[in-house]
Amino acid sequence: MGLVIHVVNHSAESRSRRLTVEDREDLVAQVFMAFVRDDLALLRHFRGDSSLATYLTVVARRVVIHELLKQKGPARSSNGAAAEAAHDAAVERRVSDREEVERLLAELDAAEAQVVRLYHLEGKSYQEISDAVGMPENSVGPTLSRARRKMRQADAGPATS
């Protein structure tokens, strides 16, 4: 139970999502439903290539990310005008954020930018990124670290005199 709650919290945090207690409970329930679906099919597919905890973490993360992506949409509100205004503000902020992300990605070389897009924007795993770009899997993490450092430096901008 603790592992699943940790995965839910970490996945939401990495996607910059704030969860209510109810949202967290719903996501945990979705993960456990995935575990027991089809007469425990997920557990029967465990091949032992990794530890059981690692396998359950990966499965839980995929379920949580899938659910978080499904939940994206206009703000829920009983007041239609307020919901529409909130949705418009969110769209404007998303467009602004997207432009900022594209500007920061332009500071990177092509390989780094592709790795950042795949990991942060598409939610791909290191293995999936490795397969997509032909980079060794153990090079994906260091590439992401370098790219993040470059983007932080680019975001800080030139020093003022």
N, C-alpha and C positions, 0 to 999 in steps of 0.2 A: 504494500500500500504506500509506504514511504517513497519508494522508488518512483511509482507512478505520479504521486503528488509533486515530487521534485521535477520530474520531466515536464509536467504540465506547467509548473511555475517557470521553469527555465525557458521552455519553448515560447511561452507568452511574453516573457521578458525580452527574449532575443528578437521578437517581432514587435517590440514596443507596444504591447497590448496590456492594459490594466484589466485584471479579472476581478469580478465580484465573487463572493463566496459561492453563490449559486452557479456562476459560470464555471468556476473551478470544479465544483461537484459534478456538474454536467459533463465536463471533459474527462474527469476521472471515470465516470460511469461509462462514457463512450469507449474508453480504452479497455475497461474490463469486459464490456460487451463484445469488443473485437476479439479479446482473448477467448471467450466462451462460444463465440459464433461458430456454427457448423460443427458442433460437438468437439470443441477444443482443437479445431484444425490448425490454428497457428502454433499451438504447442506441439502438435504432432509433426509439424514441418521443421522443428528445431533439429539441426543436424549435428550440433556439437562443435562446429567450426570456431565458435567463440564461447564465452561463458554464458550461462543462461541469463544472468543479469544484463549483460551487454545486448543479447538478443531481445529481451523484453524492453530494454531502453529504446532500441531502434524502432521496434514495432510501436511502442507507445508514442514516440516522437512523431512518427509518420501519421498516426491516427490524430494526434493533437493538431499538427500542422494542417492536415486535411480539414478538420473541423473548424479551425480558426479561419482558414481561407473561405470555407462555406459561409461563415458568419459575417464576413465583410459585406457591407452594404450600407444603405442609408440608416441614419440614426433612428432608433425606435422611440416614438413619443406619441402620447395621446393627442397632442396638439399638432395638427397637420402643418400649419404655417411654421411653427418652431422646428419641426422635423425637416421641412424643406429648406429652411434657412441654414440649419446645421449641416445638411447634406451639401448645399451649395458651398458653404465655407470649407467643408472637408474636401470637396472636389478642387476648389481653388488652391488649398494648401497642398494637396497631392500633386497638382500640376507644378506648383512652385517647388515642392520637394523633388519632383522628378527632374526639373530643369537643373536644380542644384546638384543632384546625383550625376546627371549627364556631364555637367561642368567639371565635377571632381573626377569622374572616370576619364575625361579627356586628358587629365594630367598623367595618366598611367600609360605604360606601353600596352600594346594590343593584347598580349597574353595575360597580363595582370588584370586588365579591364574585363576580359572574358571570364576569368576565374571569379572576380568579384560579382559580376552579373549572375553567374550560375549559382554561386553560394548564397548571396544576400537577396537577390531579387527573385530567383527561381527556386530557392530552397533545396538545391541539389546537395547530395552527400559528397564527401571527398572522393569516394570510389566513382560516383557518377561523373564528377568533374574530371577525374583522371581519364576515364574512358572517353569523354567528349573532346578533351583537348590534347590527349596523347602525352600527358605529363605524368611522371611517376606519382603515385598516391601520396607518398611521404614528402613530396615537394609542394603539395597544395597548401598545407598549413603555413609554411614559411612564406610562400608567395602571397597569401592573404595578409599575413602580418606586415610584409613590406608594403603592400598596396595600401593597407589602412594607414600606415605611418605616412606615406606620401600624400594620401588624401587629407589627413589631419594637418599636415604642413601646408598643403594648398588651401585648405579652409581657413587657416590662420592668416593667410595672405602675407604680402610683403611687410616687413617691419617698417614702421613709420619713423621718420627722423625727427 
